[in-house]
Amino acid sequence: MKKQIKETVYGFILAIVLVGGASFVHAQTWSSSWVPAPSQMPPSNTNIPAPVNTGSAGQTKLGSLKINGSLSVLGTMLFSGPVRIPQNAADGKVLTSDATGVATWQPLPAVCRPI
């Protein structure tokens, strides 16, 4: 009876050691198959342009930025060049907005027109 208990305990210990060892070997093999991060930047002019990303860091986009839809800006917009709002713009019109902030081009009021 004692011998049978001893053999059972030894069997459990051997099973635990074998499973633990196999798990360790599997984990080492699996983690070494991952490719490390690049150590340098890729060559210039060989990749597609980086996207404009979200986040709190300031970003600069060279070239034009085309948006198919609406643009929402939370914060201050700073323009270093001319701002064009061409839709319905014409001589003698002024850009005005309503109480909700919707802007439209309206005729210049008579009191402001040159004589």
LINBEL-V804364 format. One record per pair of residues at least 12 apart in sequence whose C-alpha atoms are under 8 Angstrom apart, sorted by the first residue. I is the first residue (numbers start at 1). J is the second residue. If there is no record, write none. Layout:
i=I j=J
i=I j=J
//
This chain:
i=88 j=105
i=89 j=105
i=92 j=107
i=92 j=108
i=92 j=113
i=93 j=105
i=93 j=106
i=93 j=107
i=93 j=108
i=94 j=106
i=94 j=107
i=94 j=108
//
